[in-house]
């Protein structure tokens, strides 16, 4: 990811460009689709900057959230997770991508299909309700966990 783009984004939001802010943005860009917790970001940051503190990461993440440079995601597992928000110039359909979450192994599978367009249009026509965003979380079992469950039933 382009460090100059991150510097420009911070300046446009009226923020000083700090090592910590750039670091968090760069770490998030280097781990797309991984939905990192603040603790995950901290562990990655300590590899490059052993003196960085967890409180610094929490503060930095909050600032980047407030500026809409990061998005917060909840998978109903008790952890706040983060991902890089859509960057300037990236194609945006007005909706975030969605997630399928395995109840056994916890893996998260992002997907982009937006199957709710018809429902949103119906809400607008029937109720005058204009949907501006939505988030879909599907819970179930991934292929690997399903196969392990089936093997366990056969052998048990």
C-alpha positions in Angstrom: 0.0 0.0 0.0 1.2 3.5 -0.8 2.6 5.4 2.2 2.1 8.7 0.4 -1.6 7.9 0.0 -1.9 7.3 3.8 0.0 10.6 4.5 -2.3 12.5 2.1 -5.4 10.9 3.8 -4.3 11.9 7.3 -3.5 15.5 6.2 -6.8 15.8 4.4 -8.5 14.8 7.7 -6.5 17.5 9.5 -4.3 15.1 11.4 -0.6 15.1 11.9 1.2 12.3 10.2 2.6 10.2 13.0 4.7 7.0 12.9 1.9 5.2 14.8 -0.9 6.2 12.5 1.1 5.3 9.4 2.1 2.0 11.0 -1.5 1.0 11.8 -2.7 1.9 8.3 0.2 0.0 6.7 -0.4 -3.1 8.9 -4.0 -3.1 8.0 -3.2 -2.8 4.3 -0.7 -5.6 4.6 -3.3 -8.0 6.1 -6.4 -7.5 3.9 -9.4 -9.7 4.8 -7.8 -10.8 8.1 -10.2 -8.7 10.4 -7.5 -7.9 13.0 -8.3 -7.1 16.7 -6.4 -4.2 18.4 -4.3 -7.0 20.1 -3.5 -8.5 16.7 -2.4 -5.1 15.4 -0.3 -4.6 18.5 1.5 -7.9 18.1 2.3 -7.1 14.5 3.4 -3.5 15.4 5.8 -4.8 18.2 7.7 -6.8 15.5 8.8 -3.5 13.9 8.7 -1.2 17.0 9.3 -3.2 20.2 8.8 -0.1 22.3 5.2 0.6 21.1 2.5 0.2 23.8 -1.0 -1.4 23.5 -2.6 1.9 24.7 -1.0 3.7 21.8 -2.5 1.1 19.4 -5.9 1.5 21.0 -5.8 5.3 20.7 -4.6 5.2 17.1 -7.2 2.7 16.1 -9.9 4.9 17.7 -8.7 8.0 15.9 -8.6 6.1 12.5 -12.1 4.8 13.2 -13.4 8.3 14.0 -11.9 9.5 10.7 -13.6 6.6 8.9 -10.2 5.3 7.7 -10.9 2.0 9.5 -14.2 0.1 9.8 -15.2 -1.8 13.0 -16.6 -5.3 12.5 -18.2 -7.5 15.1 -18.6 -11.3 14.5 -20.5 -11.7 17.8 -17.5 -13.4 19.4 -16.8 -10.6 22.0 -13.9 -9.0 19.9 -14.0 -5.8 18.0 -12.2 -6.4 14.7 -11.0 -3.8 12.2 -10.4 -3.5 8.5 -9.2 -0.8 6.2 -12.1 1.3 5.0 -12.6 1.9 1.3 -9.8 4.1 0.1 -10.2 7.1 -2.2 -10.4 5.8 -5.8 -11.5 2.3 -4.8 -14.8 1.2 -6.3 -17.5 1.4 -3.7 -21.1 0.2 -4.2 -22.1 1.9 -1.0 -22.1 -1.3 1.0 -19.4 -3.2 2.9 -18.6 -6.7 2.0 -20.2 -9.5 4.0 -18.9 -12.4 6.1 -19.6 -16.1 6.5 -18.3 -17.2 9.9 -17.6 -20.8 10.8 -19.0 -21.8 14.2 -16.3 -24.5 14.7 -13.0 -23.1 13.7 -13.9 -19.4 13.7 -12.6 -18.7 10.1 -14.2 -15.8 8.4 -14.9 -15.9 4.7 -15.6 -12.4 3.2 -17.8 -12.2 0.2 -18.9 -9.4 -2.1 -22.2 -10.5 -3.6 -24.9 -8.1 -2.7 -28.1 -10.1 -2.7 -30.2 -7.6 -0.8 -30.7 -5.1 -3.6 -34.3 -6.4 -4.3 -35.1 -6.2 -0.6 -33.8 -2.6 -0.4 -35.8 -1.6 -3.4 -38.9 -3.2 -1.9 -38.4 -1.3 1.4 -38.1 2.0 -0.6 -41.2 1.3 -2.6 -43.4 0.0 0.2 -42.2 2.0 3.2 -40.2 4.9 1.7 -37.3 3.6 3.7 -33.9 4.3 2.0 -31.2 1.8 3.1 -27.8 3.4 3.1 -25.8 0.5 4.3 -26.1 -3.0 5.7 -23.9 -5.8 7.0 -24.6 -9.5 6.6 -23.1 -12.1 8.8 -23.9 -15.8 8.0 -23.0 -18.4 10.7 -22.5 -22.0 9.9 -19.8 -24.6 9.2 -17.0 -24.3 6.6 -16.2 -27.3 4.3 -13.3 -28.5 6.4 -15.3 -28.5 9.7 -18.3 -30.1 8.0 -16.1 -32.9 6.7 -14.5 -33.4 10.1 -18.0 -33.5 11.7 -19.1 -36.1 9.2 -16.0 -38.2 9.7 -16.6 -38.1 13.4 -20.1 -39.3 13.1 -19.0 -42.2 10.8 -16.2 -43.2 13.1 -18.1 -42.7 16.4 
